[in-house]
Amino acid sequence: MGLKAVIFDCDGVLFDSREANRAYYNALLEAVGLPPMTEDQVRFAHCHTVFEVINYLILDPVLREKAYQVRKNIDYHRFLTYIKPEPYVKEVLADFKKQFKVGMATSRTNTIQRLLQTYGLLSYFDLVVSAMDVKHAKPHPESLFKIMTSFSVTSREMIYIGDAEVDAEMAKKAGVPFIAYKNPDLPADFYAENFLQLAEIIKG
């Protein structure tokens, strides 16, 4: 069967958002009187949901609850300036849109729509599945199953592009071919270092 749908992760694929995540979670930690994240914590924050990250970073239940309240009042827009879209992302997405269904499965929650709108990418996606749209976050395959059902495609008619272990594991559990983006250490069917290479793989 031929390829019918191309599905993206968000952070680390469409955008270099590591510094935005660092700034956001450090702001939460500062608000509850805790020190900034370590590099190991930054790596964890890069590929997990905000709820998982807060639970991971803050062990004290009182401070954790305070962080959840602070989160509700933080203006995420101030962190968007730290985010850098990948080169050629719009051109490649526009090209894919002509031939395939284009979707997203992301660990982001309520920030994903605003992020895509800010950088003019929302219209390129036929479906965006955030962590708020499923009961089980990555690496559970629910997000990919939801997209399969919506697009009426099989697992072998779809491909997923991600940059983290949870992405590779989710794709494997769903039986979906996987492209590792800028991470040669992941188990994957293909590897891409930029969007031009990604386009060659998909179109080839």
N, C-alpha and C positions, 0 to 999 in steps of 0.2 A: 504494500500500500504506500502511496506517496505522502509526503509531508503536507499537512493541511493547517497546522497551527504552530506558532512560535510563541513561547511563554518566557517571560523575563522575571528574574529577581529584580529588586530595585537597588538597594544600597550595595555598592561595590561592583555593580554592573552598569546600570544607567548613569549612576552618579558616584563620584568619590565623596563620600559623606562621613568619613571617619572623624574628621575634625569637628564637624557639626555635632556628631554624637558625643564626642568628648566634651564639647562646650555645654551641650544640653544637660548631660548627666552630672557634670561638675557643678552646674548651677543648682541642680536639685540637691546634691550633696552639701554644697555650701549653705543652702537654705536651712538644712537640718543640723548644721554644725559638724559635718564630717569632712575629712580631707579629700582631695581630688582622686580620681581613679588611677590605679596602676595600669601599666601597659597590658597586663593580662586581663584586667577588667575591661579595658577599652576593646580588646579583641572579642570578649564575650558580648559586650553591648552592641557590637557591629552587626551581629546576626541573630539576635533574639528580640522578642517582643518587649515593649516597655514594661509590662507587668513582670515578666521574667527577670528583666534587668534590675528593676527596683528591689525585687525579692532577693536577688543575688547580691546586690551591693549593700543592702541595709538589713542587718540581722535583727536589730532591736525593733520589736513590734510597734512601739510607740513612735519611734522616729520614722519607721516605714509608713505608718498611717499618715504622719505629717507630710511625708514626701508625696504621697498620693494626693493630698489636698493641695500642696504647692503645685503639682503637675497640672491640676485643673485650671490654674490661674496664670500659668506661664504662656506668654505670647511666643509661639514657635517661630513666627516670622523673623524674629531677630537672629535666629540661627541659620536661616536660609542662605545668608551671605557666605557661610563657610562651605557650602555645597558646590561642587564643580561637576557639570554634566560631562560625560565622556565625549571626546571629539567625534564628529560625524553621526552622533546619535539620531538627530532629526532626519538626516538624509537616509540613513539605513532603515529607520522605522517607517518612513514614507514609502520606501521601496518594498519592504516586507508587506505593508498594508495592501498593496496592489494585488498580491498573490496569496496571502495567508490570512487566517484569523490571528490577531495579535493580542496576547493576554499578559497578565502579571499575577504572580503569587508572591506576596511580600509579607515580612514580619511586622511591617509598620501597621499602625492602627489608624487613629483619626488624623494623622498628618499627611497621608499619602495623596489625597485629592488636592490639597493645597500646594503640595510640592510639585505635582505634575502640572497644575494650572500655572504656577509661578514661572515654570520654565517652558511653557507652551507645548507640553507633551501629552496632555490628557486625551486629545482627539485621536491620537494614534492607536489607542487601545480599545479593543472591542469589549474587554472585561478586565476589571481590576479586582482581585480578591485579596483583601487585607486580613490581618489576624482577627479583626472584629467580625469578619464574615464567616468564620468557621468556629467549630467547637474545639478543634485540636490544632495547635500551632505546629510549625515545622519542628522536627522532621516528619511528623505525621503527614501522610499523603492526601489528606482531605482536600486541601486547596487545589491540587491537581485533578483530583476526581471531580470536584465541583466544576472546574473549567472544561474537562472532558464532556461532562453532561451538557453544559451550556452550549458548547461548540458542536456537539454531536460527532465527536471524533473518538477513535480508539487511542490507547496509550502509544501505539507505534506510529500513529499519524501526527504525533505531537513531539516537540522537543523543548527541553527546559534549559535555560542558561542561568547559572549561578556561580557564586565565588566562595562559598563556605561549605563546611562539612555537612551542615544541616540541609543544604540544598542538594548535595550529592546523595545523601541518605534518603531524602524525600523522593527524588526522582527514581531511585532504585526501588523503593517500596511501591511506587506507582507503576513501575514497569515502563517508564518514559526515558528515552535516550537523553543523555545529559552532556552539555557543553560546559567545561570549567573555564571561567573567565578570569584571566590574570592570576591563576592559581594552579601551577603545574603539579602540585602535590596531591590534588584530589583525584580519586578514581573517576574517570570520565570516558565517554565515547569520542569526544573531540576536545581540543584545547584552542582557545583564542586569546590573544593579547590585546586586541583592540577591535573596534567595530568594523573596520575594513576586513580584517581576517574573519570576523564573525559572518559578515555578508558572503564571503567566499565559501565558507562552510555550508551555510544554509542554502544558498543558490546553487551550489555544486551538488 
